[in-house]
Amino acid sequence: MNSLNLNRLTIKRALELLDEGKISSVELTQACLERIKKIDPEVKAYLYVNEEWALEQARLADEKRKAGEHGKLLGIPLAIKDNILIKGHPTTCASKILQNYIAPYDATVIRKLKKEGAVFLGKTNLDEFAMGSSTENSAFFPTKNPWDLERVPGGSSGGSAVAVACRMGLGALGSDTGGSIRQPACFCGVVGMKPTYSLVSRFGLVAFASSLDQIGPFALNIEDTALLLKVISGHDPYDSTSAPREVPSFTQILQENANTKFRVGIPKEYFEHELHPEVAKNIEEMISLLKRLGHEVKEVSLPHTKYAISVYYIIAPAEAASNLARYDGVKYGLRVEGKSLIEMYKKSRAEGFGREVKRRVMLGTYALSAGYYDAFYLKASKVRTLIKQDFLKAFEEVDLILTPVSPTPAFKLGEKTSDPLQMYLSDIFTIPVNLAGLPGLSLPSGFTRESLPLGVQVIGPHFRDDLVLSLGYQIEKELDLETIPPIVKAL
Amino acid sequence: MGISIDEVKKIAHLAKLELPEKVAQTYTEELSKILDYFASLKEVDTDNVQPTFHPFTWDTPMREDEVKPFEDIQAILANAPELLENMIVVPKVVKAP
């Protein structure tokens, strides 16, 4: 047990220790559960932890290892965002409307993780139905940033980012519709990746905006992220949008590309936006670092960037309004009785959905309604084409694009809750990536003077998740940052 | 641009959301502000631009229409708010003649 220092334990290292017989999965899982008991009351990352279930999975993993089985994640404890279905366990989406919902089947990503022997510790907090950028829209409680408990962890996958940052799990899954993996990863000092649209099956992910949603991993470093991504990727007949393509071994490619020089684009429009001075300074340092490593850095133009927020907040709510029509109090979820069927629908939805969800359902319904469809939804979908073309054009000149993840470091709890538009604007650098369906990686790139994590985003062409991870790996190696939050270090 | 309180009420009806008067006022203000922000899209020339509804344009994948039984029907029924044997109970939708 001496070898079990959770604060520096990556998935790769844990697998070595497990294979060498120096630790068991039960010990490892127990250590994570103890960490959850100590830290989670402060940060509130988890909505659901099931100790008995976790230990049972760990025991099974230990037995399998003894029997000579070698799953890619055999015995590794993970946290799962509570909008991904695990059969027999709650999936609430942090919404009152699904408070008592028990998943009747496994999401495809869960099935794949189970096949490789992963252990699930529990389900993590999020903005209700993944709608938000701070995890403050959870119907149950907000999650707090472990670097400063008065600040938000980002969102919507705030719980998963915090679980990994606090080592309450060796990795996690989140979902990203407009930045919901990358922004919390940045705010919490961990690695988070939104894969290319269609690389990972969404079967069993509760749908928010189907042309934008993508499941992706959180981990402490790029190698672990690459390993998790490899396990969850691949074609799935149950998700008709999933790509029928072979998935490469991302971990192997990282090594092959360890010294590859890339042409990296810096989009000038991202600097016309108001940047926090320390974010601006950090991105300049990252550009110098890339040059020092021998990469060719050049300015590129993404002229339609300034329209991305408008486009996103028309398209995502329009799709959400359609997807969330299923919550009507009939087949599952909260039902509030009414005199008629329509009244039952209206009362159940009004009672079950929180403010932001209702706001977006209203916005989406408006954008799709007769008389406004052309002016809003259709117009936004056309401008989306222009945003996508900007990227395709840029990728004719460069291999990858580097940007900040967020214009500011983690903001204070309550700072943006009264002004939805201000909250929306915090996703300006991540949203265009979803609109275009590209892979985007967020990795730690330094700290502010107040010791808040900063992050950079690496964006790649469609299905070049391997290149995105490869550049991230080079940056990570060069920076060699220690990213242990003070609250965890103090233990 | 903006949106009127009557429009907000109409939208709430379409979205099947019960909307108390007081809340309708708040939503009117918030949605007006957001819709005003969207007005900048008007300046973009999209005359010859095709809309993007999906990040990739490939053909709809086809498959055989085969029956595949779901292994755990009870787990689905267990989530229903009200059951009568294996049927989900809802308020009456047709009026008696």
Interface residues (C-beta under 8 A of the other chain):
Chain A: K87 G88 N100 Y101 I102 P104 Y105 Y197 S198 S211 P237 S240 T241 A243 P244 H304 K306 Y307 I309 S310 V311 Y313 I314 A321 A325 D328 G329 V330 K331 Y332 G333 L334 R335 E337 G338 K339 S340 L341 I342 E343 M344 Y345 K346 K347 R349 A350 F353 K358 R359 V361 M362 L363 T365 Y366 S369 F376 L378 K379 A380 S381 K382 V383 R384 T385 L386 K388 P420 L421 Y424 L435 A436 G437 H462
Chain B: I3 E7 V8 I11 A12 L14 A15 K16 L17 E18 L19 Y27 E30 L31 K33 I34 L35 Y37 F38 S40 L41 K42 V44 T46 V49 Q50 P51 T52 F53 H54 P55 F56 T60 P61 R63 F70 D72 A75 I76 A78 N79 A80 P81 E82 I88 V90 P91 K92 V93
